[in-house]
Amino acid sequence: MSARIRLQRAGRKKRPFFRVVVADQKANRDGKFVEQLGYWDPVPEEQKLELNEERSLYWLQQGAQPSDTAKALLRRIGVWQKFKAPGQVEAAAAASDEATTASE
C-alpha cells in the first residue's frame, strides 16, 4: 500500500470543508481512508487548521507522500520543517565534528 496524506472534501455546495487524511494512493478522493489527521476550513476570514502533529510526523516517517496542498498545510503549522530538520541537524553536527577534529 502506497500511502498519501491528502484532503478529503466535505461540506455543502460553495462551502467546502476538508479533512486531512492518510489514504491509499489508489483510493477515491472521498473514499476509504486509513486515518484522519485533522481538518482545514478555508472559508472563514481566519482559516481554521487543526492537525495532529504527532500522527502527521509518524505517517511522514513511514513514507506517506503528501499532496501539494497537504504539504503546504504541513508547512504552515511547522510539521514539514520538523520532518526535514533531523537530517539537516545530523549533517550539520557531523560537519562541525569534522571541522573540530581537523583543527586539532
Backbone hydrogen bonds in HBPLUS format (Angstrom, degrees):
<---DONOR---> <-ACCEPTOR-->    atom                        ^
c    i                          cat <-CA-CA->   ^        H-A-AA   ^      H-
h    n   atom  resd res      DA  || num        DHA   H-A  angle D-A-AA Bond
n    s   type  num  typ     dist DA aas  dist angle  dist       angle   num
A0025-GLN N   A0002-SER O   2.79 MM  23  5.59 144.9  1.91 163.4 172.9     1
A0065-GLN N   A0003-ALA O   3.13 MM  62  6.56 156.2  2.19 144.0 139.4     2
A0004-ARG N   A0023-ALA O   2.83 MM  19  5.48 154.1  1.89 157.6 166.5     3
A0023-ALA N   A0004-ARG O   2.90 MM  19  5.48 161.0  1.94 157.3 161.6     4
A0005-ILE N   A0065-GLN O   3.07 MM  60  6.01 150.6  2.16 114.7 122.9     5
A0067-SER N   A0005-ILE O   2.89 MM  62  6.23 150.9  1.98 177.2 171.1     6
A0006-ARG N   A0021-VAL O   2.92 MM  15  5.61 158.7  1.96 160.4 166.4     7
A0021-VAL N   A0006-ARG O   2.86 MM  15  5.61 166.5  1.88 171.9 172.4     8
A0008-GLN N   A0019-ARG O   2.76 MM  11  5.03 148.0  1.87 146.1 156.0     9
A0019-ARG N   A0008-GLN O   2.88 MM  11  5.03 164.9  1.90 144.4 148.0    10
A0010-ALA N   A0017-PHE O   2.63 MM   7  5.02 140.9  1.78 161.9 174.8    11
A0017-PHE N   A0010-ALA O   3.02 MM   7  5.02 140.2  2.19 134.4 129.7    12
A0015-ARG N   A0012-ARG O   3.09 MM   3  5.26 156.6  2.15 128.7 127.5    13
A0018-PHE N   A0040-TRP O   2.94 MM  22  5.15 167.6  1.95 162.5 160.9    14
A0040-TRP N   A0018-PHE O   2.74 MM  22  5.15 154.9  1.81 154.7 156.8    15
A0020-VAL N   A0038-GLY O   2.90 MM  18  5.13 162.9  1.93 120.1 125.8    16
A0037-LEU N   A0020-VAL O   2.73 MM  17  5.46 154.3  1.79 152.9 161.5    17
A0038-GLY N   A0020-VAL O   3.32 MM  18  5.13 142.5  2.47 141.1 139.8    18
A0022-VAL N   A0035-GLU O   2.82 MM  13  5.29 156.8  1.87 158.3 165.4    19
A0034-VAL N   A0022-VAL O   2.67 MM  12  5.47 152.0  1.74 153.1 163.1    20
A0035-GLU N   A0022-VAL O   3.38 MM  13  5.29 154.6  2.45 133.3 139.2    21
A0027-ALA N   A0024-ASP O   3.08 MM   3  5.35 160.5  2.12 111.9 118.1    22
A0031-GLY N   A0028-ASN O   3.12 MM   3  4.64 166.0  2.14 100.8 103.5    23
A0052-ASN N   A0037-LEU O   2.88 MM  15  5.49 150.6  1.96 149.9 159.1    24
A0039-TYR N   A0050-GLU O   2.80 MM  11  5.40 146.8  1.91 149.2 160.4    25
A0050-GLU N   A0039-TYR O   2.97 MM  11  5.40 172.1  1.98 157.9 160.5    26
A0041-ASP N   A0048-LYS O   2.81 MM   7  5.04 164.0  1.83 148.8 154.4    27
A0048-LYS N   A0041-ASP O   3.14 MM   7  5.04 154.9  2.20 142.4 142.5    28
A0056-SER N   A0052-ASN O   2.99 MM   4  6.15 152.8  2.07 149.8 158.5    29
A0057-LEU N   A0053-GLU O   2.93 MM   4  6.11 164.3  1.95 154.4 157.2    30
A0058-TYR N   A0054-GLU O   3.04 MM   4  6.27 153.7  2.12 140.8 148.6    31
A0059-TRP N   A0055-ARG O   2.99 MM   4  6.24 164.2  2.01 150.7 152.9    32
A0060-LEU N   A0056-SER O   3.00 MM   4  6.23 155.6  2.06 148.8 156.1    33
A0061-GLN N   A0057-LEU O   2.92 MM   4  6.11 157.1  1.97 151.2 157.1    34
A0062-GLN N   A0058-TYR O   2.98 MM   4  6.25 132.2  2.22 140.1 153.8    35
A0064-ALA N   A0059-TRP O   2.98 MM   5  5.52 162.2  2.01 157.6 152.0    36
A0063-GLY N   A0060-LEU O   3.10 MM   3  5.22 156.7  2.16 102.0 109.1    37
A0071-LYS N   A0067-SER O   2.83 MM   4  5.98 154.3  1.90 152.2 159.3    38
A0072-ALA N   A0068-ASP O   3.07 MM   4  6.34 151.6  2.15 142.5 149.8    39
A0073-LEU N   A0069-THR O   3.02 MM   4  6.35 152.7  2.10 147.7 155.0    40
A0074-LEU N   A0070-ALA O   2.89 MM   4  6.15 153.8  1.96 147.4 155.0    41
A0075-ARG N   A0071-LYS O   2.89 MM   4  6.14 148.9  1.99 145.7 154.2    42
A0076-ARG N   A0072-ALA O   3.00 MM   4  6.21 149.3  2.10 140.5 148.8    43
A0077-ILE N   A0073-LEU O   3.30 MM   4  6.65 148.1  2.41 147.4 152.9    44
A0079-VAL N   A0074-LEU O   2.98 MM   5  5.17 124.4  2.30 155.9 155.9    45
A0080-TRP N   A0074-LEU O   3.34 MM   6  5.30 167.3  2.36 107.0 108.8    46
A0078-GLY N   A0075-ARG O   3.17 MM   3  4.98 145.0  2.30  95.7 106.1    47
A0082-LYS N   A0078-GLY O   3.26 MM   4  6.47 154.6  2.33 141.7 148.3    48
A0083-PHE N   A0079-VAL O   2.92 MM   4  6.18 147.1  2.03 147.8 157.5    49
A0084-LYS N   A0080-TRP O   2.95 MM   4  6.20 154.4  2.02 147.7 154.0    50
A0085-ALA N   A0081-GLN O   2.78 MM   4  5.67 146.2  1.89 146.5 155.6    51
A0088-GLN N   A0085-ALA O   2.96 MM   3  5.09 115.4  2.39 103.9 120.6    52
A0089-VAL N   A0085-ALA O   2.83 MM   4  5.98 160.3  1.87 168.2 174.8    53
A0090-GLU N   A0086-PRO O   3.05 MM   4  6.19 162.9  2.08 148.4 152.4    54
A0091-ALA N   A0087-GLY O   3.06 MM   4  6.17 157.8  2.11 142.0 148.1    55
A0092-ALA N   A0088-GLN O   2.97 MM   4  6.11 158.6  2.01 146.3 152.1    56
A0093-ALA N   A0089-VAL O   2.95 MM   4  6.13 154.7  2.02 146.9 154.0    57
A0094-ALA N   A0090-GLU O   2.94 MM   4  6.13 157.3  1.99 147.6 153.7    58
A0095-ALA N   A0091-ALA O   2.98 MM   4  6.17 156.7  2.03 145.9 152.2    59
A0096-SER N   A0092-ALA O   3.00 MM   4  6.21 154.3  2.06 144.9 151.5    60
A0097-ASP N   A0093-ALA O   2.96 MM   4  6.16 149.1  2.06 145.1 153.6    61
A0098-GLU N   A0094-ALA O   3.02 MM   4  6.24 156.3  2.08 147.4 153.2    62
A0099-ALA N   A0095-ALA O   3.01 MM   4  6.23 152.0  2.09 142.6 150.3    63
A0100-THR N   A0096-SER O   2.98 MM   4  6.12 152.5  2.05 142.5 149.4    64
A0101-THR N   A0097-ASP O   2.96 MM   4  6.14 161.3  1.99 148.4 153.4    65
A0102-ALA N   A0098-GLU O   2.95 MM   4  6.07 154.8  2.01 144.4 151.4    66
A0103-SER N   A0099-ALA O   3.09 MM   4  6.19 147.6  2.20 140.9 148.6    67
